Amino acid sequence: MISNNRIILLPVFLTITLAVLTGCIPTVNGDLKVETTPSTEDIDVYLTRQAQATPIPTITRDLILEQTQTAIAENPEWVHMVATIPSTFEMASGQYQLVEKMAFWCEECRLLNPLLKNLEAEWGDKIRFVYLNVDDPLNIDNLQRLSQFRVVPELILLDGNGTVLKDWVGPPSREDLVAEFEKLP
């Protein structure tokens, strides 16, 4: 006899699963004995459905690498998305910085990337461009110091002391960014 404080999950789970699939509702007494059991035909139907189900793939490093390479081949503009190494970012760096809070999965971040790379080529001598990946656990402190927004992309223009001069939530236009850059001394 099974005590009431011990539960055997697998038989109960299978019974409930079979009940849902077959439409028969089992009843359970205090000893967790199923009084109504599915027929062998019901079990065969269940096993056939399980065999036909698409298995959940095991996530491996090779699978991730394969999917990443496929995505890059299909979307060559993604290749240039590179995150700044978290330990190299300082709020008070002594120079102006445009910090993008980004994620590699973010569609707007990917669309914004070519614009930022072009601006970096034009303004890189005056402004340091920083790309903080919100999914990198090493960036948690950096992200919390920057802003309370939980949106990507978000761009933050900092002065040399780490003071926020301008904050854009969502992708800004080239004109908006250049207008702010031209105000810098």
C-alpha atoms as one frame of an Amber mdcrd trajectory, in Angstrom:
protein
   0.000   0.000   0.000   1.273   3.459  -0.917   1.025   6.021   1.865  -0.852
   9.258   1.171   2.263  11.395   1.611   4.192   9.596  -1.154   3.299  10.152
  -4.784   4.538   8.158  -7.700   4.472  10.713 -10.494   5.164   8.664 -13.605
   2.180   6.286 -13.364  -0.105   9.173 -12.417   1.237  11.297 -15.276   0.841
   8.470 -17.799  -2.653   7.733 -16.544  -3.701  11.369 -16.831  -2.070  11.671
 -20.256  -3.814   8.563 -21.491  -7.060   9.780 -20.001  -6.811  13.076 -21.856
  -5.865  11.417 -25.139  -8.453   8.662 -24.956 -11.272  10.482 -23.244 -11.579
   8.020 -20.331 -11.393   9.673 -16.925  -9.718   7.529 -14.256 -10.783   7.664
 -10.657  -8.265   7.356  -7.875  -8.908   6.011  -4.379  -6.869   6.801  -1.257
  -4.223   4.205  -2.195  -3.565   5.830  -5.589  -4.831   2.754  -7.394  -6.448
   3.537 -10.699  -9.883   1.969 -10.780 -10.496   2.674 -14.466  -7.622   1.738
 -16.731  -7.237   2.425 -20.429  -7.581  -0.440 -22.824  -4.653  -1.930 -24.729
  -6.043  -0.294 -27.851  -5.916   3.107 -26.096  -2.313   2.477 -25.076  -1.394
   1.518 -28.656  -2.984   4.741 -29.977  -1.050   6.763 -27.388   2.271   5.066
 -28.208   1.692   5.524 -31.951   1.040   9.247 -31.451   4.183   9.577 -29.318
   6.280   7.810 -31.958   4.960  10.183 -34.649   5.589  13.313 -32.573   8.514
  15.529 -33.532  11.250  15.080 -30.948  12.564  18.143 -29.135  16.119  18.701
 -30.383  18.940  18.529 -27.894  20.615  21.912 -27.804  24.327  21.541 -28.309
  27.159  23.884 -29.111  27.245  22.460 -32.640  23.520  23.112 -33.140  23.892
  26.731 -31.981  26.935  27.200 -34.217  25.097  25.697 -37.195  22.040  27.926
 -36.667  24.239  31.009 -36.230  26.173  30.284 -39.423  22.905  29.775 -41.308
  21.510  33.054 -39.974  24.676  34.942 -40.938  24.667  33.429 -44.432  21.034
  34.492 -44.910  21.577  37.956 -43.359  25.093  39.232 -44.147  24.466  42.578
 -42.402  24.479  40.715 -39.057  28.149  39.849 -39.426  29.197  43.316 -38.303
  27.266  43.256 -35.023  29.890  43.045 -32.322  29.375  43.693 -28.631  31.867
  45.672 -26.573  33.740  43.613 -23.982  32.016  44.558 -20.694  35.248  45.074
 -18.740  36.417  47.738 -21.234  33.411  50.025 -20.638  33.740  52.912 -18.175
  31.009  55.463 -17.564  33.521  58.279 -16.916  35.958  57.509 -19.712  37.131
  61.081 -20.304  35.542  61.207 -23.760  32.092  61.353 -25.284  30.440  57.959
 -25.751  27.374  56.740 -27.585  26.267  53.576 -25.789  23.841  51.219 -27.478
  21.992  48.746 -25.307  21.542  45.961 -27.839  20.835  42.274 -28.304  21.822
  40.004 -31.152  18.248  38.666 -31.414  16.750  42.190 -31.658  15.489  42.994
 -35.163  15.616  46.778 -34.619  19.189  46.476 -33.308  20.200  44.634 -36.461
  18.532  47.286 -38.627  20.209  50.089 -36.645  23.655  48.477 -36.849  24.668
  49.743 -40.353  23.718  53.325 -39.389  25.786  53.167 -36.209  28.771  51.679
 -38.048  28.627  54.513 -40.614  28.396  57.124 -37.856  31.265  55.445 -36.024
  33.408  55.793 -39.159  32.523  59.514 -39.394  32.537  60.474 -35.707  34.830
  57.839 -34.156  37.629  60.350 -33.488  35.317  62.455 -31.284  32.866  59.881
 -29.897  33.525  56.354 -28.668  30.814  53.926 -29.805  29.966  51.242 -27.241
  27.689  48.256 -27.804  26.471  46.645 -24.572  24.794  43.276 -25.033  21.836
  43.115 -22.613  22.062  39.305 -22.582  25.648  39.270 -21.304  25.544  38.703
 -17.515  28.824  40.634 -17.186  26.956  43.777 -18.324  24.403  43.809 -15.494
  26.215  46.506 -13.484  26.888  48.619 -16.582  23.255  48.459 -17.686  21.869
  49.304 -14.248  24.126  52.361 -13.960  23.060  53.632 -17.375  19.272  53.696
 -17.185  16.120  52.113 -15.868  14.667  51.372 -19.295  14.348  47.711 -20.206
  14.093  48.248 -23.949  16.421  47.457 -26.830  17.667  49.249 -28.723  18.355
  52.172 -26.455  21.093  54.691 -27.190  22.634  56.877 -24.512  24.998  59.760
 -25.200  27.449  60.310 -22.320  29.926  63.091 -21.702  33.461  62.412 -20.461
  32.280  62.332 -16.822  29.605  59.707 -17.488  26.702  62.166 -17.352  23.784
  61.298 -19.637  23.389  64.043 -22.245  20.688  62.392 -24.354  18.745  59.130
 -24.275  16.902  57.563 -27.200  14.524  54.667 -26.568  14.053  52.802 -29.827
  16.007  53.474 -33.004  16.639  57.189 -33.642  17.094  58.689 -37.083  20.492
  59.603 -38.484  19.464  63.256 -38.403  18.650  63.135 -34.664  22.001  61.546
 -33.836  24.034  63.914 -36.029  22.189  66.946 -34.582  23.239  65.895 -31.071
  26.809  65.119 -32.159  27.148  68.576 -33.741  26.200  70.215 -30.411  29.234
  68.646 -28.731  32.198  71.002 -28.242
